[in-house]
Amino acid sequence: MIEAVGLTKRYGAKTAVYNLSFQVRPGTVTGFLGPNGSGKSTTMRMILGLDQPTAGQVTIGGYPYSKLPNAPRQVGALLDAKAVHGGRTARSHLLSLAQLSGIPARRVDEVLGVVGLQEVAKRRSKGFSLGMGQRLGIAAALLGDPQVLLFDEPVNGLDPEGILWVRNLMKQLASEGRTVFVSSHLMSEMALTAEHLIVIGRGQLLADMSVGDFIAHNSAGFARVRTPDTEPQLREKLGAALTEAGGQVLPEQDGALRVTGLPLPRISDLAHEADVRLWELSPHQASLEEAYMRMTQGAVDYRSTVDQRAGLHEPLAPGMVPQQQMPVAGQGQPGWYAPPPPQAPQQPQQPQAPVANPYATAPQQPPAAPPAAAAPTMDKDAR
Ligand SMILES: Nc1ncnc2c1ncn2[C@@H]1O[C@H](COP(=O)(O)OP(=O)(O)OP(=O)(O)O)[C@@H](O)[C@H]1O
């Protein structure tokens, strides 16, 4: 299990992660979501000991990464698939990682087979496509047959077949009882892959719940009702009856009505009473993407001057409460989305003083040695 308690990271005046507490449990795929710059990579780097927290702690099985016995055999990670020596072949890259961690050479051939790169094992990785590079990064993560796996955007650059393969691989790894923590921007993909979600915005926790709960908490169910296209007056008549009965009615682009606030049987009865025939009456739930957009709309740092979401995003349905403005790091989190406090770690590490002012400049701590099985990465600023 991965456990973060009060995790905070500042880069000079910039607070990248603030007071983040969550647990990632074994046996399920946990998705890690957040807009660009929300602190996902920073959090993953702290989990792997590549960055030191300014405050708080994060442990794997009760230990910080740097104190984890035989870490490369316990934890595997894909952080940046491009961080590979391009002059080396796929096999020699993996072989060098294996040798550093005392992993037998035969495991290299095994993982090359698992990720489907056996045919190109002797080719230099600088000629690899984006998808091949991702597969090589995933092979490196699997090398030590670890119980804990972290993947930062693993489907980046993969074609549909590759995406399906990654999805099945993640699920397979979780079904073997491993802890699988995976970040992605592809909501539709996350909905199919993850069972549990941790969502952050501007470095703070927004949600820690199952995918189903996340959608239910951040979207309202609605009914779609369609009357015969040939008789527009029936649509008007039904709309009036539903509104009078307390429903909220919005027209949809295809001529249907989106109704909230009334259960389906009641809508059916009202239509019957109004003598209106129905061509459609169906229940709907917002997608993960819709729920995510709704939750994070106040936490987006980077947005086009021509905000594309204005076109993509439907207006807030009547009766729905608008998302509160995202808090600023260090100025408290509204209680409605606060997760239950995490349990005390099995082996508490040296507690660090809480950060009084997250915007105060703190001295940069020296980075810890990178994990051998994880693809080596550089600070984003250095890329
Ligand atoms: N080494 C660094 N020095 C200074 N600021 C940094 C450094 N690394 C990250 N940051 C800043 O911290 C914030 C969080 O960055 P991070 O890369 O963790 O976000 P992210 O959620 O992974 O973003 P993306 O989805 O775009 O990859 C950003 O504002 C980023 O500019």
The ligand as an SDF file (V2000), in Angstrom:
LIG
                    3D

 31 33  0  0  0  0  0  0  0  0999 V2000
   11.4810   21.0710  -10.6550 N   0  0  0  0  0  0  0  0  0  0  0  0
   10.5220   21.9810  -10.5880 C   0  0  0  0  0  0  0  0  0  0  0  0
   10.8170   23.2680  -10.3100 N   0  0  0  0  0  0  0  0  0  0  0  0
    9.8600   24.2090  -10.2260 C   0  0  0  0  0  0  0  0  0  0  0  0
    8.5290   23.9640  -10.4050 N   0  0  0  0  0  0  0  0  0  0  0  0
    8.1690   22.7130  -10.6830 C   0  0  0  0  0  0  0  0  0  0  0  0
    9.1370   21.6500  -10.7940 C   0  0  0  0  0  0  0  0  0  0  0  0
    8.4600   20.4980  -11.0780 N   0  0  0  0  0  0  0  0  0  0  0  0
    7.1560   20.8310  -11.1360 C   0  0  0  0  0  0  0  0  0  0  0  0
    6.9910   22.1540  -10.9030 N   0  0  0  0  0  0  0  0  0  0  0  0
    5.7070   22.8690  -10.8930 C   0  0  0  0  0  0  0  0  0  0  0  0
    4.8510   22.2230   -9.9970 O   0  0  0  0  0  0  0  0  0  0  0  0
    3.5170   22.1940  -10.5110 C   0  0  0  0  0  0  0  0  0  0  0  0
    3.0530   20.7500  -10.5950 C   0  0  0  0  0  0  0  0  0  0  0  0
    3.7520   20.1210  -11.6580 O   0  0  0  0  0  0  0  0  0  0  0  0
    3.5630   18.5780  -12.0200 P   0  0  0  0  0  0  0  0  0  0  0  0
    4.4800   18.2860  -13.1430 O   0  0  0  0  0  0  0  0  0  0  0  0
    3.6860   17.7660  -10.8020 O   0  0  0  0  0  0  0  0  0  0  0  0
    2.0520   18.5670  -12.5170 O   0  0  0  0  0  0  0  0  0  0  0  0
    1.2820   17.4240  -13.3320 P   0  0  0  0  0  0  0  0  0  0  0  0
   -0.0570   17.2990  -12.7050 O   0  0  0  0  0  0  0  0  0  0  0  0
    2.1160   16.1990  -13.4280 O   0  0  0  0  0  0  0  0  0  0  0  0
    1.1620   18.1220  -14.7530 O   0  0  0  0  0  0  0  0  0  0  0  0
    0.9880   17.4460  -16.2250 P   0  0  0  0  0  0  0  0  0  0  0  0
   -0.3440   16.7740  -16.2290 O   0  0  0  0  0  0  0  0  0  0  0  0
    1.0230   18.6230  -17.1180 O   0  0  0  0  0  0  0  0  0  0  0  0
    2.1390   16.5130  -16.4370 O   0  0  0  0  0  0  0  0  0  0  0  0
    3.5580   22.8980  -11.8510 C   0  0  0  0  0  0  0  0  0  0  0  0
    3.1570   24.2320  -11.6660 O   0  0  0  0  0  0  0  0  0  0  0  0
    5.0110   22.8170  -12.2480 C   0  0  0  0  0  0  0  0  0  0  0  0
    5.3720   23.9210  -13.0420 O   0  0  0  0  0  0  0  0  0  0  0  0
  1  2  1  0
  2  3  1  0
  2  7  2  0
  3  4  2  0
  4  5  1  0
  5  6  2  0
  6  7  1  0
  6 10  1  0
  7  8  1  0
  8  9  2  0
  9 10  1  0
 10 11  1  0
 11 12  1  0
 11 30  1  0
 12 13  1  0
 13 14  1  0
 13 28  1  0
 14 15  1  0
 15 16  1  0
 16 17  2  0
 16 18  1  0
 16 19  1  0
 19 20  1  0
 20 21  2  0
 20 22  1  0
 20 23  1  0
 23 24  1  0
 24 25  2  0
 24 26  1  0
 24 27  1  0
 28 29  1  0
 28 30  1  0
 30 31  1  0
M  END
$$$$
